[in-house]
Amino acid sequence: GAALATGVGRLTDLMTLSLSLNNFDGQLPSELGLLSNLINLELLDNDFSGTIPSELGNLGELQSLDLSNNALTGSIPPELFL
């Protein structure tokens, strides 16, 4: 697999990011929290590990988040419930 590049945080006009079934691994980059216009984030069926970054709580427009079928650990950050 390959890691998701931290440069993804520069795509600030992006409304949907669907990178499912791409064999990504490593940690989810905290820079995903910079995608302020993101409505849908679909990263299912990869091999991401580690914890869910609390920075995802910065995604005020987010309506759909799917991180299923990865190797993530820990709890869902409370920032995602605000």
All heavy atoms as a GROMACS GRO file, in nm:
protein
  599
    1GLY      N    1   0.083  -0.120   0.000
    1GLY     CA    2   0.000   0.000   0.000
    1GLY      C    3   0.085   0.124   0.000
    1GLY      O    4   0.207   0.118  -0.002
    2ALA      N    5   0.019   0.234   0.005
    2ALA     CA    6   0.084   0.365   0.008
    2ALA      C    7   0.011   0.455   0.106
    2ALA      O    8  -0.108   0.438   0.131
    2ALA     CB    9   0.083   0.427  -0.131
    3ALA      N   10   0.081   0.551   0.161
    3ALA     CA   11   0.020   0.646   0.254
    3ALA      C   12  -0.053   0.755   0.177
    3ALA      O   13  -0.016   0.789   0.064
    3ALA     CB   14   0.128   0.708   0.342
    4LEU      N   15  -0.156   0.810   0.238
    4LEU     CA   16  -0.228   0.923   0.182
    4LEU      C   17  -0.144   1.048   0.206
    4LEU      O   18  -0.108   1.077   0.321
    4LEU     CB   19  -0.366   0.936   0.246
    4LEU     CG   20  -0.458   1.044   0.195
    4LEU    CD1   21  -0.483   1.030   0.045
    4LEU    CD2   22  -0.591   1.039   0.269
    5ALA      N   23  -0.110   1.120   0.102
    5ALA     CA   24  -0.020   1.235   0.113
    5ALA      C   25  -0.081   1.346   0.197
    5ALA      O   26  -0.201   1.376   0.186
    5ALA     CB   27   0.013   1.289  -0.026
    6THR      N   28   0.001   1.410   0.279
    6THR     CA   29  -0.046   1.520   0.362
    6THR      C   30  -0.089   1.639   0.278
    6THR      O   31  -0.168   1.721   0.323
    6THR     CB   32   0.064   1.565   0.461
    6THR    OG1   33   0.180   1.602   0.388
    6THR    CG2   34   0.098   1.454   0.559
    7GLY      N   35  -0.043   1.648   0.154
    7GLY     CA   36  -0.082   1.756   0.064
    7GLY      C   37  -0.231   1.758   0.033
    7GLY      O   38  -0.281   1.856  -0.022
    8VAL      N   39  -0.302   1.652   0.071
    8VAL     CA   40  -0.446   1.648   0.049
    8VAL      C   41  -0.514   1.767   0.119
    8VAL      O   42  -0.618   1.813   0.075
    8VAL     CB   43  -0.506   1.513   0.095
    8VAL    CG1   44  -0.503   1.500   0.246
    8VAL    CG2   45  -0.646   1.493   0.041
    9GLY      N   46  -0.452   1.820   0.221
    9GLY     CA   47  -0.507   1.933   0.294
    9GLY      C   48  -0.514   2.061   0.215
    9GLY      O   49  -0.581   2.156   0.255
   10ARG      N   50  -0.447   2.067   0.102
   10ARG     CA   51  -0.450   2.187   0.017
   10ARG      C   52  -0.572   2.190  -0.075
   10ARG      O   53  -0.596   2.290  -0.142
   10ARG     CB   54  -0.322   2.196  -0.066
   10ARG     CG   55  -0.199   2.226   0.019
   10ARG     CD   56  -0.080   2.254  -0.067
   10ARG     NE   57  -0.044   2.134  -0.142
   10ARG     CZ   58   0.071   2.070  -0.134
   10ARG    NH1   59   0.163   2.115  -0.054
   10ARG    NH2   60   0.095   1.963  -0.205
   11LEU      N   61  -0.649   2.084  -0.079
   11LEU     CA   62  -0.765   2.074  -0.168
   11LEU      C   63  -0.889   2.131  -0.098
   11LEU      O   64  -0.991   2.066  -0.083
   11LEU     CB   65  -0.788   1.929  -0.209
   11LEU     CG   66  -0.669   1.859  -0.274
   11LEU    CD1   67  -0.697   1.711  -0.293
   11LEU    CD2   68  -0.636   1.925  -0.408
   12THR      N   69  -0.881   2.257  -0.058
   12THR     CA   70  -0.980   2.316   0.031
   12THR      C   71  -1.117   2.336  -0.034
   12THR      O   72  -1.216   2.355   0.038
   12THR     CB   73  -0.930   2.450   0.087
   12THR    OG1   74  -0.893   2.534  -0.022
   12THR    CG2   75  -0.811   2.429   0.178
   13ASP      N   76  -1.129   2.334  -0.166
   13ASP     CA   77  -1.259   2.349  -0.230
   13ASP      C   78  -1.330   2.216  -0.250
   13ASP      O   79  -1.445   2.213  -0.294
   13ASP     CB   80  -1.244   2.419  -0.367
   13ASP     CG   81  -1.207   2.565  -0.352
   13ASP    OD1   82  -1.242   2.626  -0.250
   13ASP    OD2   83  -1.141   2.618  -0.443
   14LEU      N   84  -1.263   2.108  -0.216
   14LEU     CA   85  -1.317   1.974  -0.235
   14LEU      C   86  -1.442   1.954  -0.149
   14LEU      O   87  -1.444   1.989  -0.032
   14LEU     CB   88  -1.210   1.872  -0.195
   14LEU     CG   89  -1.213   1.735  -0.258
   14LEU    CD1   90  -1.201   1.745  -0.410
   14LEU    CD2   91  -1.102   1.651  -0.203
   15MET      N   92  -1.547   1.897  -0.210
   15MET     CA   93  -1.670   1.870  -0.137
   15MET      C   94  -1.688   1.721  -0.108
   15MET      O   95  -1.752   1.684  -0.012
   15MET     CB   96  -1.790   1.925  -0.214
   15MET     CG   97  -1.784   2.077  -0.229
   15MET     SD   98  -1.917   2.142  -0.330
   15MET     CE   99  -2.052   2.127  -0.216
   16THR      N  100  -1.633   1.636  -0.194
   16THR     CA  101  -1.639   1.491  -0.174
   16THR      C  102  -1.500   1.433  -0.197
   16THR      O  103  -1.435   1.466  -0.295
   16THR     CB  104  -1.739   1.425  -0.273
   16THR    OG1  105  -1.870   1.472  -0.243
   16THR    CG2  106  -1.736   1.274  -0.261
   17LEU      N  107  -1.458   1.348  -0.105
   17LEU     CA  108  -1.333   1.275  -0.121
   17LEU      C  109  -1.364   1.128  -0.100
   17LEU      O  110  -1.400   1.085   0.009
   17LEU     CB  111  -1.228   1.323  -0.019
   17LEU     CG  112  -1.092   1.255  -0.026
   17LEU    CD1  113  -1.027   1.277  -0.164
   17LEU    CD2  114  -1.000   1.306   0.083
   18SER      N  115  -1.356   1.053  -0.208
   18SER     CA  116  -1.386   0.911  -0.204
   18SER      C  117  -1.263   0.834  -0.252
   18SER      O  118  -1.232   0.833  -0.371
   18SER     CB  119  -1.506   0.879  -0.292
   18SER     OG  120  -1.536   0.743  -0.288
   19LEU      N  121  -1.193   0.774  -0.158
   19LEU     CA  122  -1.070   0.700  -0.189
   19LEU      C  123  -1.080   0.558  -0.134
   19LEU      O  124  -0.984   0.502  -0.084
   19LEU     CB  125  -0.949   0.772  -0.130
   19LEU     CG  126  -0.920   0.910  -0.188
   19LEU    CD1  127  -0.808   0.978  -0.110
   19LEU    CD2  128  -0.885   0.901  -0.335
   20SER      N  129  -1.197   0.500  -0.147
   20SER     CA  130  -1.220   0.364  -0.098
   20SER      C  131  -1.151   0.263  -0.188
   20SER      O  132  -1.129   0.288  -0.307
   20SER     CB  133  -1.369   0.337  -0.094
   20SER     OG  134  -1.434   0.434  -0.014
   21LEU      N  135  -1.116   0.149  -0.128
   21LEU     CA  136  -1.058   0.036  -0.203
   21LEU      C  137  -0.931   0.074  -0.278
   21LEU      O  138  -0.911   0.035  -0.393
   21LEU     CB  139  -1.161  -0.022  -0.301
   21LEU     CG  140  -1.284  -0.086  -0.236
   21LEU    CD1  141  -1.395  -0.102  -0.336
   21LEU    CD2  142  -1.246  -0.219  -0.173
   22ASN      N  143  -0.844   0.153  -0.215
   22ASN     CA  144  -0.720   0.196  -0.280
   22ASN      C  145  -0.594   0.142  -0.215
   22ASN      O  146  -0.485   0.182  -0.250
   22ASN     CB  147  -0.713   0.350  -0.286
   22ASN     CG  148  -0.788   0.404  -0.403
   22ASN    OD1  149  -0.743   0.392  -0.517
   22ASN    ND2  150  -0.904   0.464  -0.378
   23ASN      N  151  -0.607   0.055  -0.118
   23ASN     CA  152  -0.492  -0.007  -0.053
   23ASN      C  153  -0.402   0.095   0.017
   23ASN      O  154  -0.282   0.075   0.028
   23ASN     CB  155  -0.413  -0.091  -0.155
   23ASN     CG  156  -0.327  -0.196  -0.088
   23ASN    OD1  157  -0.360  -0.246   0.018
   23ASN    ND2  158  -0.216  -0.230  -0.151
   24PHE      N  159  -0.461   0.207   0.063
   24PHE     CA  160  -0.383   0.304   0.141
   24PHE      C  161  -0.353   0.243   0.277
   24PHE      O  162  -0.432   0.166   0.331
   24PHE     CB  163  -0.461   0.434   0.161
   24PHE     CG  164  -0.463   0.524   0.041
   24PHE    CD1  165  -0.581   0.551  -0.024
   24PHE    CD2  166  -0.347   0.582  -0.006
   24PHE    CE1  167  -0.584   0.635  -0.134
   24PHE    CE2  168  -0.348   0.666  -0.116
   24PHE     CZ  169  -0.467   0.692  -0.180
   25ASP      N  170  -0.239   0.279   0.334
   25ASP     CA  171  -0.206   0.236   0.469
   25ASP      C  172  -0.145   0.352   0.545
   25ASP      O  173  -0.141   0.464   0.496
   25ASP     CB  174  -0.114   0.113   0.466
   25ASP     CG  175   0.018   0.137   0.395
   25ASP    OD1  176   0.054   0.254   0.370
   25ASP    OD2  177   0.086   0.038   0.364
   26GLY      N  178  -0.100   0.326   0.665
   26GLY     CA  179  -0.045   0.432   0.749
   26GLY      C  180  -0.156   0.506   0.820
   26GLY      O  181  -0.271   0.464   0.821
   27GLN      N  182  -0.122   0.617   0.881
   27GLN     CA  183  -0.218   0.694   0.958
   27GLN      C  184  -0.295   0.790   0.869
   27GLN      O  185  -0.245   0.834   0.765
   27GLN     CB  186  -0.147   0.771   1.069
   27GLN     CG  187  -0.085   0.679   1.172
   27GLN     CD  188  -0.047   0.753   1.297
   27GLN    OE1  189  -0.038   0.875   1.300
   27GLN    NE2  190  -0.025   0.679   1.404
   28LEU      N  191  -0.416   0.823   0.911
   28LEU     CA  192  -0.493   0.926   0.842
   28LEU      C  193  -0.425   1.060   0.868
   28LEU      O  194  -0.399   1.094   0.984
   28LEU     CB  195  -0.636   0.931   0.896
   28LEU     CG  196  -0.725   0.813   0.864
   28LEU    CD1  197  -0.856   0.823   0.942
   28LEU    CD2  198  -0.753   0.808   0.715
   29PRO      N  199  -0.394   1.137   0.765
   29PRO     CA  200  -0.328   1.265   0.788
   29PRO      C  201  -0.420   1.365   0.857
   29PRO      O  202  -0.537   1.379   0.819
   29PRO     CB  203  -0.288   1.312   0.648
   29PRO     CG  204  -0.368   1.232   0.553
   29PRO     CD  205  -0.412   1.108   0.623
   30SER      N  206  -0.368   1.432   0.958
   30SER     CA  207  -0.448   1.533   1.029
   30SER      C  208  -0.488   1.647   0.935
   30SER      O  209  -0.586   1.717   0.960
   30SER     CB  210  -0.370   1.587   1.149
   30SER     OG  211  -0.249   1.646   1.107
   31GLU      N  212  -0.415   1.662   0.824
   31GLU     CA  213  -0.444   1.768   0.727
   31GLU      C  214  -0.582   1.753   0.663
   31GLU      O  215  -0.633   1.848   0.604
   31GLU     CB  216  -0.336   1.772   0.617
   31GLU     CG  217  -0.203   1.825   0.664
   31GLU     CD  218  -0.117   1.722   0.737
   31GLU    OE1  219  -0.159   1.605   0.752
   31GLU    OE2  220  -0.007   1.758   0.782
   32LEU      N  221  -0.642   1.635   0.675
   32LEU     CA  222  -0.779   1.619   0.626
   32LEU      C  223  -0.872   1.719   0.693
   32LEU      O  224  -0.972   1.760   0.636
   32LEU     CB  225  -0.829   1.476   0.652
   32LEU     CG  226  -0.770   1.366   0.563
   32LEU    CD1  227  -0.810   1.229   0.616
   32LEU    CD2  228  -0.816   1.382   0.420
   33GLY      N  229  -0.837   1.761   0.813
   33GLY     CA  230  -0.916   1.859   0.886
   33GLY      C  231  -0.915   1.998   0.824
   33GLY      O  232  -0.991   2.085   0.866
   34LEU      N  233  -0.830   2.020   0.724
   34LEU     CA  234  -0.824   2.150   0.656
   34LEU      C  235  -0.924   2.160   0.541
   34LEU      O  236  -0.941   2.267   0.483
   34LEU     CB  237  -0.683   2.174   0.600
   34LEU     CG  238  -0.571   2.179   0.704
   34LEU    CD1  239  -0.436   2.187   0.635
   34LEU    CD2  240  -0.592   2.297   0.797
   35LEU      N  241  -0.991   2.050   0.508
   35LEU     CA  242  -1.084   2.048   0.394
   35LEU      C  243  -1.219   2.103   0.439
   35LEU      O  244  -1.318   2.031   0.453
   35LEU     CB  245  -1.096   1.905   0.339
   35LEU     CG  246  -0.965   1.840   0.297
   35LEU    CD1  247  -0.988   1.698   0.250
   35LEU    CD2  248  -0.898   1.922   0.188
   36SER      N  249  -1.225   2.234   0.457
   36SER     CA  250  -1.338   2.299   0.524
   36SER      C  251  -1.470   2.288   0.449
   36SER      O  252  -1.576   2.306   0.508
   36SER     CB  253  -1.305   2.446   0.549
   36SER     OG  254  -1.270   2.509   0.427
   37ASN      N  255  -1.468   2.260   0.319
   37ASN     CA  256  -1.592   2.248   0.242
   37ASN      C  257  -1.636   2.104   0.223
   37ASN      O  258  -1.737   2.078   0.155
   37ASN     CB  259  -1.575   2.314   0.105
   37ASN     CG  260  -1.562   2.463   0.117
   37ASN    OD1  261  -1.646   2.529   0.177
   37ASN    ND2  262  -1.454   2.519   0.063
   38LEU      N  263  -1.565   2.010   0.284
   38LEU     CA  264  -1.593   1.870   0.263
   38LEU      C  265  -1.728   1.829   0.322
   38LEU      O  266  -1.759   1.859   0.437
   38LEU     CB  267  -1.482   1.786   0.326
   38LEU     CG  268  -1.461   1.646   0.270
   38LEU    CD1  269  -1.423   1.651   0.123
   38LEU    CD2  270  -1.356   1.572   0.349
   39ILE      N  271  -1.809   1.764   0.239
   39ILE     CA  272  -1.940   1.715   0.281
   39ILE      C  273  -1.936   1.563   0.300
   39ILE      O  274  -1.994   1.510   0.393
   39ILE     CB  275  -2.048   1.754   0.178
   39ILE    CG1  276  -2.061   1.907   0.173
   39ILE    CG2  277  -2.182   1.690   0.211
   39ILE    CD1  278  -2.148   1.957   0.060
   40ASN      N  279  -1.866   1.494   0.210
   40ASN     CA  280  -1.857   1.347   0.214
   40ASN      C  281  -1.711   1.304   0.218
   40ASN      O  282  -1.632   1.346   0.134
   40ASN     CB  283  -1.922   1.286   0.090
   40ASN     CG  284  -2.067   1.326   0.076
   40ASN    OD1  285  -2.147   1.301   0.164
   40ASN    ND2  286  -2.100   1.390  -0.034
   41LEU      N  287  -1.678   1.218   0.313
   41LEU     CA  288  -1.544   1.161   0.324
   41LEU      C  289  -1.556   1.010   0.332
   41LEU      O  290  -1.610   0.956   0.429
   41LEU     CB  291  -1.471   1.216   0.447
   41LEU     CG  292  -1.330   1.165   0.473
   41LEU    CD1  293  -1.238   1.188   0.353
   41LEU    CD2  294  -1.272   1.229   0.597
   42GLU      N  295  -1.511   0.943   0.227
   42GLU     CA  296  -1.523   0.798   0.218
   42GLU      C  297  -1.384   0.737   0.201
   42GLU      O  298  -1.323   0.749   0.095
   42GLU     CB  299  -1.612   0.760   0.100
   42GLU     CG  300  -1.752   0.816   0.109
   42GLU     CD  301  -1.832   0.798  -0.018
   42GLU    OE1  302  -1.776   0.749  -0.118
   42GLU    OE2  303  -1.952   0.833  -0.017
   43LEU      N  304  -1.335   0.674   0.306
   43LEU     CA  305  -1.202   0.613   0.304
   43LEU      C  306  -1.211   0.466   0.345
   43LEU      O  307  -1.114   0.409   0.395
   43LEU     CB  308  -1.109   0.689   0.399
   43LEU     CG  309  -1.087   0.837   0.367
   43LEU    CD1  310  -1.004   0.904   0.475
   43LEU    CD2  311  -1.021   0.854   0.232
   44LEU      N  312  -1.324   0.404   0.318
   44LEU     CA  313  -1.345   0.266   0.360
   44LEU      C  314  -1.264   0.167   0.279
   44LEU      O  315  -1.218   0.197   0.169
   44LEU     CB  316  -1.494   0.231   0.354
   44LEU     CG  317  -1.563   0.239   0.219
   44LEU    CD1  318  -1.670   0.132   0.206
   44LEU    CD2  319  -1.626   0.377   0.201
   45ASP      N  320  -1.248   0.048   0.336
   45ASP     CA  321  -1.180  -0.062   0.269
   45ASP      C  322  -1.038  -0.030   0.225
   45ASP      O  323  -0.999  -0.055   0.111
   45ASP     CB  324  -1.263  -0.113   0.150
   45ASP     CG  325  -1.394  -0.176   0.192
   45ASP    OD1  326  -1.392  -0.253   0.290
   45ASP    OD2  327  -1.497  -0.149   0.130
   46ASN      N  328  -0.962   0.030   0.316
   46ASN     CA  329  -0.819   0.051   0.297
   46ASN      C  330  -0.749  -0.020   0.412
   46ASN      O  331  -0.806  -0.112   0.471
   46ASN     CB  332  -0.787   0.200   0.293
   46ASN     CG  333  -0.825   0.264   0.161
   46ASN    OD1  334  -0.763   0.237   0.059
   46ASN    ND2  335  -0.928   0.348   0.161
   47ASP      N  336  -0.630   0.021   0.446
   47ASP     CA  337  -0.559  -0.038   0.558
   47ASP      C  338  -0.501   0.071   0.648
   47ASP      O  339  -0.390   0.060   0.697
   47ASP     CB  340  -0.449  -0.132   0.506
   47ASP     CG  341  -0.399  -0.227   0.614
   47ASP    OD1  342  -0.476  -0.256   0.708
   47ASP    OD2  343  -0.283  -0.270   0.607
   48PHE      N  344  -0.579   0.179   0.666
   48PHE     CA  345  -0.535   0.286   0.756
   48PHE      C  346  -0.526   0.231   0.898
   48PHE      O  347  -0.606   0.148   0.939
   48PHE     CB  348  -0.633   0.404   0.752
   48PHE     CG  349  -0.628   0.484   0.625
   48PHE    CD1  350  -0.736   0.485   0.538
   48PHE    CD2  351  -0.515   0.557   0.592
   48PHE    CE1  352  -0.731   0.558   0.420
   48PHE    CE2  353  -0.509   0.630   0.475
   48PHE     CZ  354  -0.618   0.631   0.389
   49SER      N  355  -0.426   0.280   0.972
   49SER     CA  356  -0.406   0.235   1.110
   49SER      C  357  -0.392   0.356   1.201
   49SER      O  358  -0.389   0.470   1.154
   49SER     CB  359  -0.281   0.147   1.118
   49SER     OG  360  -0.168   0.219   1.074
   50GLY      N  361  -0.381   0.331   1.328
   50GLY     CA  362  -0.368   0.440   1.424
   50GLY      C  363  -0.506   0.493   1.462
   50GLY      O  364  -0.608   0.427   1.444
   51THR      N  365  -0.507   0.613   1.515
   51THR     CA  366  -0.632   0.672   1.563
   51THR      C  367  -0.691   0.767   1.459
   51THR      O  368  -0.623   0.810   1.366
   51THR     CB  369  -0.607   0.749   1.694
   51THR    OG1  370  -0.510   0.851   1.670
   51THR    CG2  371  -0.559   0.657   1.804
   52ILE      N  372  -0.818   0.800   1.479
   52ILE     CA  373  -0.885   0.898   1.394
   52ILE      C  374  -0.841   1.036   1.442
   52ILE      O  375  -0.856   1.068   1.560
   52ILE     CB  376  -1.038   0.884   1.405
   52ILE    CG1  377  -1.081   0.744   1.360
   52ILE    CG2  378  -1.109   0.992   1.324
   52ILE    CD1  379  -1.226   0.713   1.388
   53PRO      N  380  -0.787   1.120   1.352
   53PRO     CA  381  -0.739   1.252   1.396
   53PRO      C  382  -0.853   1.340   1.448
   53PRO      O  383  -0.958   1.350   1.384
   53PRO     CB  384  -0.676   1.312   1.271
   53PRO     CG  385  -0.676   1.207   1.167
   53PRO     CD  386  -0.765   1.098   1.210
   54SER      N  387  -0.831   1.404   1.561
   54SER     CA  388  -0.932   1.494   1.617
   54SER      C  389  -0.959   1.612   1.523
   54SER      O  390  -1.066   1.672   1.527
   54SER     CB  391  -0.890   1.545   1.754
   54SER     OG  392  -0.768   1.616   1.745
   55GLU      N  393  -0.864   1.642   1.434
   55GLU     CA  394  -0.881   1.753   1.340
   55GLU      C  395  -1.000   1.732   1.246
   55GLU      O  396  -1.050   1.829   1.188
   55GLU     CB  397  -0.753   1.772   1.256
   55GLU     CG  398  -0.636   1.830   1.334
   55GLU     CD  399  -0.557   1.725   1.412
   55GLU    OE1  400  -0.594   1.605   1.412
   55GLU    OE2  401  -0.456   1.763   1.474
   56LEU      N  402  -1.046   1.608   1.232
   56LEU     CA  403  -1.164   1.586   1.149
   56LEU      C  404  -1.286   1.658   1.208
   56LEU      O  405  -1.383   1.685   1.138
   56LEU     CB  406  -1.194   1.437   1.134
   56LEU     CG  407  -1.093   1.355   1.054
   56LEU    CD1  408  -1.144   1.213   1.034
   56LEU    CD2  409  -1.061   1.419   0.920
   57GLY      N  410  -1.279   1.693   1.335
   57GLY     CA  411  -1.384   1.773   1.398
   57GLY      C  412  -1.394   1.913   1.342
   57GLY      O  413  -1.494   1.982   1.364
   58ASN      N  414  -1.293   1.958   1.268
   58ASN     CA  415  -1.295   2.091   1.206
   58ASN      C  416  -1.381   2.095   1.080
   58ASN      O  417  -1.404   2.201   1.024
   58ASN     CB  418  -1.153   2.136   1.167
   58ASN     CG  419  -1.064   2.152   1.287
   58ASN    OD1  420  -1.109   2.177   1.397
   58ASN    ND2  421  -0.935   2.134   1.267
   59LEU      N  422  -1.426   1.979   1.034
   59LEU     CA  423  -1.503   1.972   0.909
   59LEU      C  424  -1.649   2.004   0.937
   59LEU      O  425  -1.735   1.916   0.947
   59LEU     CB  426  -1.488   1.832   0.847
   59LEU     CG  427  -1.344   1.788   0.819
   59LEU    CD1  428  -1.341   1.645   0.767
   59LEU    CD2  429  -1.278   1.882   0.719
   60GLY      N  430  -1.678   2.133   0.945
   60GLY     CA  431  -1.811   2.179   0.983
   60GLY      C  432  -1.921   2.145   0.885
   60GLY      O  433  -2.038   2.142   0.921
   61GLU      N  434  -1.887   2.120   0.760
   61GLU     CA  435  -1.988   2.087   0.658
   61GLU      C  436  -2.007   1.937   0.642
   61GLU      O  437  -2.095   1.894   0.568
   61GLU     CB  438  -1.947   2.147   0.523
   61GLU     CG  439  -1.927   2.298   0.522
   61GLU     CD  440  -2.055   2.372   0.559
   61GLU    OE1  441  -2.163   2.331   0.512
   61GLU    OE2  442  -2.047   2.470   0.635
   62LEU      N  443  -1.926   1.857   0.710
   62LEU     CA  444  -1.927   1.712   0.691
   62LEU      C  445  -2.062   1.651   0.727
   62LEU      O  446  -2.115   1.674   0.836
   62LEU     CB  447  -1.818   1.648   0.774
   62LEU     CG  448  -1.785   1.502   0.742
   62LEU    CD1  449  -1.728   1.490   0.601
   62LEU    CD2  450  -1.689   1.445   0.843
   63GLN      N  451  -2.119   1.575   0.634
   63GLN     CA  452  -2.246   1.508   0.656
   63GLN      C  453  -2.231   1.356   0.656
   63GLN      O  454  -2.310   1.285   0.716
   63GLN     CB  455  -2.348   1.548   0.549
   63GLN     CG  456  -2.384   1.694   0.552
   63GLN     CD  457  -2.478   1.733   0.440
   63GLN    OE1  458  -2.540   1.650   0.377
   63GLN    NE2  459  -2.485   1.862   0.413
   64SER      N  460  -2.129   1.305   0.585
   64SER     CA  461  -2.110   1.161   0.574
   64SER      C  462  -1.963   1.126   0.590
   64SER      O  463  -1.878   1.184   0.523
   64SER     CB  464  -2.161   1.115   0.436
   64SER     OG  465  -2.133   0.979   0.416
   65LEU      N  466  -1.936   1.033   0.681
   65LEU     CA  467  -1.800   0.988   0.708
   65LEU      C  468  -1.801   0.836   0.714
   65LEU      O  469  -1.874   0.778   0.794
   65LEU     CB  470  -1.749   1.045   0.840
   65LEU     CG  471  -1.615   0.994   0.891
   65LEU    CD1  472  -1.503   1.033   0.796
   65LEU    CD2  473  -1.588   1.048   1.031
   66ASP      N  474  -1.722   0.771   0.628
   66ASP     CA  475  -1.714   0.625   0.630
   66ASP      C  476  -1.568   0.583   0.635
   66ASP      O  477  -1.494   0.603   0.539
   66ASP     CB  478  -1.783   0.564   0.508
   66ASP     CG  479  -1.807   0.414   0.521
   66ASP    OD1  480  -1.741   0.351   0.608
   66ASP    OD2  481  -1.889   0.360   0.447
   67LEU      N  482  -1.528   0.529   0.748
   67LEU     CA  483  -1.392   0.481   0.770
   67LEU      C  484  -1.392   0.331   0.797
   67LEU      O  485  -1.295   0.276   0.849
   67LEU     CB  486  -1.328   0.554   0.890
   67LEU     CG  487  -1.320   0.706   0.880
   67LEU    CD1  488  -1.271   0.765   1.011
   67LEU    CD2  489  -1.229   0.746   0.766
   68SER      N  490  -1.498   0.263   0.760
   68SER     CA  491  -1.512   0.121   0.791
   68SER      C  492  -1.410   0.036   0.718
   68SER      O  493  -1.355   0.075   0.615
   68SER     CB  494  -1.654   0.074   0.760
   68SER     OG  495  -1.685   0.092   0.623
   69ASN      N  496  -1.386  -0.081   0.774
   69ASN     CA  497  -1.293  -0.180   0.716
   69ASN      C  498  -1.152  -0.126   0.697
   69ASN      O  499  -1.094  -0.135   0.588
   69ASN     CB  500  -1.350  -0.238   0.585
   69ASN     CG  501  -1.477  -0.315   0.608
   69ASN    OD1  502  -1.487  -0.389   0.705
   69ASN    ND2  503  -1.573  -0.298   0.522
   70ASN      N  504  -1.100  -0.064   0.802
   70ASN     CA  505  -0.961  -0.023   0.811
   70ASN      C  506  -0.905  -0.087   0.938
   70ASN      O  507  -0.972  -0.169   1.000
   70ASN     CB  508  -0.951   0.130   0.816
   70ASN     CG  509  -0.966   0.194   0.679
   70ASN    OD1  510  -0.877   0.185   0.596
   70ASN    ND2  511  -1.080   0.256   0.654
   71ALA      N  512  -0.786  -0.051   0.976
   71ALA     CA  513  -0.724  -0.105   1.098
   71ALA      C  514  -0.710   0.004   1.203
   71ALA      O  515  -0.612   0.009   1.276
   71ALA     CB  516  -0.588  -0.167   1.064
   72LEU      N  517  -0.809   0.094   1.210
   72LEU     CA  518  -0.804   0.205   1.304
   72LEU      C  519  -0.826   0.156   1.446
   72LEU      O  520  -0.896   0.058   1.468
   72LEU     CB  521  -0.910   0.309   1.266
   72LEU     CG  522  -0.888   0.374   1.130
   72LEU    CD1  523  -1.011   0.452   1.086
   72LEU    CD2  524  -0.767   0.465   1.133
   73THR      N  525  -0.764   0.225   1.541
   73THR     CA  526  -0.774   0.189   1.682
   73THR      C  527  -0.821   0.310   1.762
   73THR      O  528  -0.822   0.422   1.712
   73THR     CB  529  -0.639   0.141   1.737
   73THR    OG1  530  -0.542   0.244   1.718
   73THR    CG2  531  -0.593   0.015   1.668
   74GLY      N  532  -0.858   0.285   1.885
   74GLY     CA  533  -0.900   0.395   1.972
   74GLY      C  534  -1.046   0.429   1.953
   74GLY      O  535  -1.120   0.360   1.883
   75SER      N  536  -1.086   0.537   2.016
   75SER     CA  537  -1.226   0.578   2.010
   75SER      C  538  -1.245   0.689   1.908
   75SER      O  539  -1.149   0.747   1.859
   75SER     CB  540  -1.273   0.623   2.149
   75SER     OG  541  -1.191   0.728   2.195
   76ILE      N  542  -1.370   0.717   1.880
   76ILE     CA  543  -1.403   0.826   1.788
   76ILE      C  544  -1.382   0.957   1.865
   76ILE      O  545  -1.436   0.974   1.975
   76ILE     CB  546  -1.548   0.814   1.739
   76ILE    CG1  547  -1.566   0.684   1.661
   76ILE    CG2  548  -1.587   0.935   1.654
   76ILE    CD1  549  -1.709   0.652   1.626
   77PRO      N  550  -1.305   1.049   1.808
   77PRO     CA  551  -1.279   1.175   1.880
   77PRO      C  552  -1.410   1.251   1.907
   77PRO      O  553  -1.495   1.260   1.818
   77PRO     CB  554  -1.191   1.256   1.782
   77PRO     CG  555  -1.133   1.154   1.691
   77PRO     CD  556  -1.235   1.045   1.680
   78PRO      N  557  -1.427   1.303   2.028
   78PRO     CA  558  -1.551   1.376   2.062
   78PRO      C  559  -1.573   1.498   1.972
   78PRO      O  560  -1.686   1.539   1.954
   78PRO     CB  561  -1.532   1.416   2.208
   78PRO     CG  562  -1.387   1.397   2.236
   78PRO     CD  563  -1.334   1.298   2.140
   79GLU      N  564  -1.466   1.551   1.913
   79GLU     CA  565  -1.479   1.668   1.824
   79GLU      C  566  -1.570   1.637   1.704
   79GLU      O  567  -1.626   1.728   1.644
   79GLU     CB  568  -1.341   1.711   1.772
   79GLU     CG  569  -1.250   1.768   1.878
   79GLU     CD  570  -1.171   1.662   1.955
   79GLU    OE1  571  -1.194   1.541   1.936
   79GLU    OE2  572  -1.088   1.702   2.037
   80LEU      N  573  -1.582   1.511   1.668
   80LEU     CA  574  -1.667   1.473   1.554
   80LEU      C  575  -1.815   1.480   1.587
   80LEU      O  576  -1.898   1.474   1.498
   80LEU     CB  577  -1.631   1.333   1.504
   80LEU     CG  578  -1.503   1.324   1.423
   80LEU    CD1  579  -1.468   1.180   1.394
   80LEU    CD2  580  -1.514   1.401   1.294
   81PHE      N  581  -1.848   1.494   1.714
   81PHE     CA  582  -1.988   1.496   1.755
   81PHE      C  583  -2.041   1.638   1.776
   81PHE      O  584  -2.155   1.656   1.813
   81PHE     CB  585  -2.008   1.414   1.882
   81PHE     CG  586  -1.977   1.270   1.865
   81PHE    CD1  587  -1.863   1.215   1.921
   81PHE    CD2  588  -2.060   1.188   1.790
   81PHE    CE1  589  -1.834   1.080   1.905
   81PHE    CE2  590  -2.030   1.053   1.772
   81PHE     CZ  591  -1.918   1.000   1.830
   82LEU      N  592  -1.959   1.737   1.757
   82LEU     CA  593  -2.001   1.876   1.781
   82LEU      C  594  -2.084   1.930   1.667
   82LEU      O  595  -2.076   1.892   1.556
   82LEU     CB  596  -1.879   1.965   1.804
   82LEU     CG  597  -1.794   1.929   1.925
   82LEU    CD1  598  -1.673   2.019   1.932
   82LEU    CD2  599  -1.874   1.937   2.052
   0.00000   0.00000   0.00000
